[in-house]
Amino acid sequence: MTTTAAPVPVGGRHEDVRGALLACPQLHGLTPAALDALAGAAWVRHYAAGDTVFRTGEPCESMFVLLRGAVVSRTCSSDPDVVDVGVAAAGQAFGYFEVLRPGPRADDAVALRDATVLVLPATVAHRVLRTSPDTLLALLGDLVRIVRLQHRAVVERVFHPVTHRVATLLLEFEHRDDRIDLGGPQVLLAQRLGVARQTLNTALRSLAARGLLVVHPGGRTLTVDRAALVAYTSDASAPCGTPR
């Protein structure tokens, strides 16, 4: 992994760090003292696309605020198969689970594209969070959101085949002349479904073979037959587990 670190705050100014912390939704409600403590201890690190921010089993030394790019939370099996279970977008905090409950990292964090992060030392973050109840509630709210997404993914895995779940999710995207922009690599779509990228690719090929969609070069945009997708997802004639 190639990274560069700078002990100087964003833009070289303390005010820029404070602004990034104040704008982070998961860090809402920081007291002035907590804000000053975090801003004073923070530094910037840059990651190239594909770099690992941290790995499963490593000690938790920091939490992060993403300033630019995208970082995915990734779980790997011995196959090796990969499931991306969460994506942090610019402005969001990540890597804070083990700050709230100290222990080794539970998953990997990998830069999906070139990323710049604000690094907040775990010892400082843990100390200041104890004095900022509103921030703890904001982090708790984010954890609830994550749990709900994972619960939805579990329910859908039990009751619906992958192709049906992909079609249902595609209908939630904005359509412009039946064209869908995924807003990033297909890994983001796989993450929302809680499946491996290979599984998603197989499902998209199956839907394409049925004439329900066309995947454009690069895989980030699709042309769909919206009426056909609606009919497909509404078809309750096949019992759960029956291939479609």
C-alpha positions as a Markdown table, in Angstrom:
| # | Residue | x | y | z |
|---|---|---|---|---|
| 1 | Met | 0.0 | 0.0 | 0.0 |
| 2 | Thr | 1.3 | 3.4 | -0.9 |
| 3 | Thr | 0.2 | 6.3 | 1.3 |
| 4 | Thr | 1.4 | 9.7 | 2.1 |
| 5 | Ala | 0.8 | 11.4 | 5.5 |
| 6 | Ala | 0.9 | 15.1 | 6.4 |
| 7 | Pro | 1.1 | 16.3 | 10.0 |
| 8 | Val | -0.4 | 19.6 | 8.8 |
| 9 | Pro | -4.2 | 20.0 | 8.9 |
| 10 | Val | -6.3 | 20.3 | 5.7 |
| 11 | Gly | -5.1 | 23.2 | 3.6 |
| 12 | Gly | -2.5 | 23.8 | 6.4 |
| 13 | Arg | -5.1 | 25.6 | 8.5 |
| 14 | His | -6.7 | 24.6 | 11.8 |
| 15 | Glu | -9.9 | 26.3 | 10.7 |
| 16 | Asp | -10.2 | 23.8 | 7.8 |
| 17 | Val | -10.0 | 20.9 | 10.1 |
| 18 | Arg | -12.7 | 22.3 | 12.4 |
| 19 | Gly | -14.9 | 22.9 | 9.3 |
| 20 | Ala | -14.5 | 19.3 | 8.2 |
| 21 | Leu | -15.4 | 18.0 | 11.7 |
| 22 | Leu | -18.4 | 20.3 | 12.0 |
| 23 | Ala | -19.7 | 19.2 | 8.6 |
| 24 | Cys | -19.4 | 15.5 | 9.4 |
| 25 | Pro | -23.0 | 14.2 | 10.2 |
| 26 | Gln | -21.7 | 11.4 | 12.5 |
| 27 | Leu | -19.8 | 14.0 | 14.6 |
| 28 | His | -22.8 | 16.3 | 15.1 |
| 29 | Gly | -22.9 | 18.1 | 18.5 |
| 30 | Leu | -19.2 | 18.2 | 19.3 |
| 31 | Thr | -18.6 | 20.6 | 22.2 |
| 32 | Pro | -16.1 | 23.4 | 21.6 |
| 33 | Ala | -13.5 | 21.8 | 23.8 |
| 34 | Ala | -14.0 | 18.4 | 22.0 |
| 35 | Leu | -13.8 | 20.1 | 18.6 |
| 36 | Asp | -10.5 | 21.9 | 19.5 |
| 37 | Ala | -9.0 | 18.6 | 20.9 |
| 38 | Leu | -9.9 | 16.6 | 17.8 |
| 39 | Ala | -8.8 | 19.4 | 15.4 |
| 40 | Gly | -5.5 | 19.8 | 17.2 |
| 41 | Ala | -4.7 | 16.1 | 17.1 |
| 42 | Ala | -5.8 | 15.4 | 13.5 |
| 43 | Trp | -3.7 | 15.0 | 10.4 |
| 44 | Val | -4.3 | 14.3 | 6.7 |
| 45 | Arg | -3.4 | 11.1 | 4.8 |
| 46 | His | -3.8 | 10.3 | 1.1 |
| 47 | Tyr | -4.6 | 6.9 | -0.4 |
| 48 | Ala | -4.5 | 5.8 | -4.0 |
| 49 | Ala | -7.4 | 3.7 | -5.4 |
| 50 | Gly | -7.0 | 0.2 | -4.1 |
| 51 | Asp | -4.9 | 1.1 | -1.1 |
| 52 | Thr | -5.9 | -0.4 | 2.3 |
| 53 | Val | -6.7 | 2.1 | 5.0 |
| 54 | Phe | -6.8 | -0.7 | 7.7 |
| 55 | Arg | -7.1 | -4.5 | 7.8 |
| 56 | Thr | -9.1 | -7.0 | 9.7 |
| 57 | Gly | -7.4 | -7.9 | 13.0 |
| 58 | Glu | -5.3 | -4.8 | 13.2 |
| 59 | Pro | -5.4 | -2.7 | 16.4 |
| 60 | Cys | -7.6 | 0.3 | 16.2 |
| 61 | Glu | -5.3 | 3.4 | 16.3 |
| 62 | Ser | -7.5 | 5.9 | 14.5 |
| 63 | Met | -11.0 | 6.8 | 13.2 |
| 64 | Phe | -11.4 | 8.9 | 10.1 |
| 65 | Val | -13.4 | 11.6 | 8.3 |
| 66 | Leu | -13.3 | 11.2 | 4.5 |
| 67 | Leu | -12.5 | 14.4 | 2.8 |
| 68 | Arg | -12.4 | 13.2 | -0.8 |
| 69 | Gly | -13.1 | 10.0 | -2.7 |
| 70 | Ala | -14.8 | 6.8 | -1.4 |
| 71 | Val | -13.8 | 4.1 | 1.1 |
| 72 | Val | -15.4 | 0.7 | 1.3 |
| 73 | Ser | -15.8 | -1.6 | 4.3 |
| 74 | Arg | -14.9 | -5.0 | 3.0 |
| 75 | Thr | -15.1 | -8.6 | 4.3 |
| 76 | Cys | -13.1 | -11.4 | 2.6 |
| 77 | Ser | -13.5 | -15.1 | 2.7 |
| 78 | Ser | -10.9 | -17.8 | 2.1 |
| 79 | Asp | -12.3 | -18.6 | -1.4 |
| 80 | Pro | -11.4 | -15.7 | -1.9 |
| 81 | Asp | -14.8 | -14.0 | -2.2 |
| 82 | Val | -15.4 | -10.4 | -1.3 |
| 83 | Val | -18.5 | -8.7 | 0.1 |
| 84 | Asp | -18.5 | -4.9 | 0.5 |
| 85 | Val | -20.7 | -4.2 | 3.5 |
| 86 | Gly | -20.5 | -0.4 | 3.7 |
| 87 | Val | -19.3 | 2.6 | 1.7 |
| 88 | Ala | -18.2 | 6.0 | 3.2 |
| 89 | Ala | -18.7 | 9.0 | 1.0 |
| 90 | Ala | -17.0 | 12.4 | 1.2 |
| 91 | Gly | -17.8 | 14.1 | 4.5 |
| 92 | Gln | -18.6 | 11.0 | 6.4 |
| 93 | Ala | -16.8 | 9.4 | 9.3 |
| 94 | Phe | -15.7 | 5.7 | 9.3 |
| 95 | Gly | -13.6 | 3.3 | 11.3 |
| 96 | Tyr | -15.2 | 4.4 | 14.6 |
| 97 | Phe | -16.8 | 1.1 | 15.7 |
| 98 | Glu | -13.6 | 0.0 | 17.5 |
| 99 | Val | -13.2 | 3.5 | 19.0 |
| 100 | Leu | -16.5 | 3.1 | 20.7 |
| 101 | Arg | -15.8 | -0.4 | 21.8 |
| 102 | Pro | -12.0 | -0.9 | 21.7 |
| 103 | Gly | -10.8 | -4.1 | 20.0 |
| 104 | Pro | -9.2 | -5.3 | 16.7 |
| 105 | Arg | -10.6 | -4.2 | 13.4 |
| 106 | Ala | -13.6 | -6.3 | 12.3 |
| 107 | Asp | -13.1 | -5.8 | 8.6 |
| 108 | Asp | -11.0 | -4.1 | 5.9 |
| 109 | Ala | -11.3 | -0.5 | 4.7 |
| 110 | Val | -10.2 | 0.0 | 1.1 |
| 111 | Ala | -10.1 | 3.1 | -1.0 |
| 112 | Leu | -12.4 | 2.6 | -4.0 |
| 113 | Arg | -10.8 | 5.6 | -5.7 |
| 114 | Asp | -8.1 | 8.1 | -4.7 |
| 115 | Ala | -9.0 | 9.3 | -1.2 |
| 116 | Thr | -8.0 | 11.9 | 1.3 |
| 117 | Val | -8.9 | 11.3 | 4.9 |
| 118 | Leu | -8.6 | 13.2 | 8.1 |
| 119 | Val | -7.0 | 10.9 | 10.7 |
| 120 | Leu | -8.3 | 11.2 | 14.3 |
| 121 | Pro | -6.2 | 9.3 | 16.9 |
| 122 | Ala | -8.4 | 6.7 | 18.7 |
| 123 | Thr | -7.2 | 7.7 | 22.2 |
| 124 | Val | -8.1 | 11.4 | 21.6 |
| 125 | Ala | -11.4 | 10.5 | 19.9 |
| 126 | His | -12.4 | 8.1 | 22.7 |
| 127 | Arg | -11.7 | 10.7 | 25.4 |
| 128 | Val | -13.6 | 13.6 | 23.7 |
| 129 | Leu | -16.6 | 11.4 | 22.8 |
| 130 | Arg | -17.1 | 10.7 | 26.5 |
| 131 | Thr | -17.7 | 14.5 | 26.9 |
| 132 | Ser | -20.0 | 14.9 | 23.9 |
| 133 | Pro | -23.3 | 13.1 | 24.5 |
| 134 | Asp | -24.9 | 14.6 | 21.4 |
| 135 | Thr | -22.1 | 13.2 | 19.2 |
| 136 | Leu | -22.5 | 9.8 | 20.8 |
| 137 | Leu | -26.2 | 9.9 | 19.9 |
| 138 | Ala | -25.3 | 10.9 | 16.3 |
| 139 | Leu | -22.9 | 7.9 | 16.1 |
| 140 | Leu | -25.6 | 5.7 | 17.6 |
| 141 | Gly | -28.0 | 6.9 | 15.0 |
| 142 | Asp | -25.6 | 6.0 | 12.3 |
| 143 | Leu | -25.1 | 2.5 | 13.8 |
| 144 | Val | -28.9 | 2.1 | 13.8 |
| 145 | Arg | -29.0 | 3.0 | 10.1 |
| 146 | Ile | -26.3 | 0.5 | 9.3 |
| 147 | Val | -28.1 | -2.3 | 11.3 |
| 148 | Arg | -31.3 | -1.6 | 9.5 |
| 149 | Leu | -29.6 | -1.8 | 6.1 |
| 150 | Gln | -28.0 | -5.1 | 7.1 |
| 151 | His | -31.3 | -6.4 | 8.4 |
| 152 | Arg | -33.0 | -5.5 | 5.2 |
| 153 | Ala | -30.2 | -7.3 | 3.3 |
| 154 | Val | -30.7 | -10.5 | 5.4 |
| 155 | Val | -34.4 | -10.5 | 4.9 |
| 156 | Glu | -34.1 | -10.0 | 1.2 |
| 157 | Arg | -31.5 | -12.8 | 1.0 |
| 158 | Val | -33.9 | -15.2 | 2.7 |
| 159 | Phe | -37.0 | -14.4 | 0.8 |
| 160 | His | -35.9 | -13.3 | -2.7 |
| 161 | Pro | -33.5 | -14.6 | -5.3 |
| 162 | Val | -30.6 | -12.2 | -6.2 |
| 163 | Thr | -31.9 | -11.4 | -9.7 |
| 164 | His | -35.2 | -10.2 | -8.1 |
| 165 | Arg | -33.4 | -8.1 | -5.5 |
| 166 | Val | -31.2 | -6.5 | -8.2 |
| 167 | Ala | -34.3 | -5.6 | -10.3 |
| 168 | Thr | -36.1 | -4.2 | -7.3 |
| 169 | Leu | -33.1 | -2.0 | -6.3 |
| 170 | Leu | -32.7 | -0.7 | -9.9 |
| 171 | Leu | -36.2 | 0.5 | -9.8 |
| 172 | Glu | -35.3 | 2.7 | -6.9 |
| 173 | Phe | -32.7 | 4.6 | -8.9 |
| 174 | Glu | -33.5 | 7.8 | -10.8 |
| 175 | His | -34.3 | 7.0 | -14.5 |
| 176 | Arg | -33.6 | 9.4 | -17.3 |
| 177 | Asp | -34.9 | 8.0 | -20.6 |
| 178 | Asp | -34.6 | 4.5 | -19.1 |
| 179 | Arg | -30.9 | 5.1 | -18.4 |
| 180 | Ile | -29.5 | 4.6 | -14.9 |
| 181 | Asp | -26.3 | 6.0 | -13.6 |
| 182 | Leu | -25.1 | 3.9 | -10.7 |
| 183 | Gly | -23.1 | 6.8 | -9.4 |
| 184 | Gly | -19.9 | 4.7 | -9.1 |
| 185 | Pro | -18.5 | 1.2 | -9.7 |
| 186 | Gln | -20.8 | -1.8 | -9.5 |
| 187 | Val | -19.2 | -2.7 | -6.1 |
| 188 | Leu | -21.4 | 0.0 | -4.6 |
| 189 | Leu | -24.5 | -1.8 | -5.9 |
| 190 | Ala | -23.2 | -5.1 | -4.6 |
| 191 | Gln | -22.6 | -3.5 | -1.2 |
| 192 | Arg | -26.2 | -2.3 | -1.0 |
| 193 | Leu | -27.4 | -5.8 | -1.8 |
| 194 | Gly | -24.9 | -7.5 | 0.6 |
| 195 | Val | -23.6 | -9.8 | -2.1 |
| 196 | Ala | -20.3 | -10.5 | -3.7 |
| 197 | Arg | -19.4 | -8.5 | -6.9 |
| 198 | Gln | -19.3 | -11.8 | -8.8 |
| 199 | Thr | -22.8 | -12.6 | -7.7 |
| 200 | Leu | -24.0 | -9.2 | -8.8 |
| 201 | Asn | -22.4 | -9.6 | -12.2 |
| 202 | Thr | -24.1 | -13.0 | -12.7 |
| 203 | Ala | -27.5 | -11.5 | -11.8 |
| 204 | Leu | -27.0 | -8.5 | -14.2 |
| 205 | Arg | -26.1 | -11.0 | -17.0 |
| 206 | Ser | -29.2 | -13.0 | -16.3 |
| 207 | Leu | -31.4 | -9.9 | -16.4 |
| 208 | Ala | -29.7 | -8.8 | -19.6 |
| 209 | Ala | -30.3 | -12.2 | -21.2 |
| 210 | Arg | -34.0 | -11.7 | -20.4 |
| 211 | Gly | -34.0 | -8.4 | -22.2 |
| 212 | Leu | -34.7 | -6.4 | -19.1 |
| 213 | Leu | -31.5 | -4.2 | -19.2 |
| 214 | Val | -28.3 | -3.4 | -21.1 |
| 215 | Val | -25.0 | -2.9 | -19.3 |
| 216 | His | -22.9 | -0.2 | -21.0 |
| 217 | Pro | -19.1 | -0.4 | -21.3 |
| 218 | Gly | -17.5 | 0.3 | -17.9 |
| 219 | Gly | -20.5 | -1.1 | -16.0 |
| 220 | Arg | -21.5 | 2.2 | -14.4 |
| 221 | Thr | -24.5 | 2.9 | -16.5 |
| 222 | Leu | -27.5 | 0.8 | -17.5 |
| 223 | Thr | -30.4 | 1.1 | -19.9 |
| 224 | Val | -33.4 | -0.7 | -18.5 |
| 225 | Asp | -36.9 | -1.6 | -19.7 |
| 226 | Arg | -38.7 | -0.1 | -16.7 |
| 227 | Ala | -42.1 | -1.7 | -17.4 |
| 228 | Ala | -40.5 | -5.1 | -17.8 |
| 229 | Leu | -38.6 | -4.7 | -14.6 |
| 230 | Val | -41.8 | -3.8 | -12.8 |
| 231 | Ala | -43.6 | -6.8 | -14.2 |
| 232 | Tyr | -40.7 | -9.0 | -13.3 |
| 233 | Thr | -40.5 | -7.8 | -9.7 |
| 234 | Ser | -44.3 | -8.1 | -9.3 |
| 235 | Asp | -44.4 | -11.6 | -10.5 |
| 236 | Ala | -45.2 | -13.6 | -7.3 |
| 237 | Ser | -45.9 | -16.9 | -9.1 |
| 238 | Ala | -42.5 | -18.3 | -8.5 |
| 239 | Pro | -42.0 | -19.4 | -4.9 |
| 240 | Cys | -39.0 | -18.2 | -2.9 |
| 241 | Gly | -35.8 | -20.0 | -4.1 |
| 242 | Thr | -37.2 | -20.8 | -7.5 |
| 243 | Pro | -34.7 | -19.7 | -10.2 |
| 244 | Arg | -36.0 | -16.9 | -12.4 |
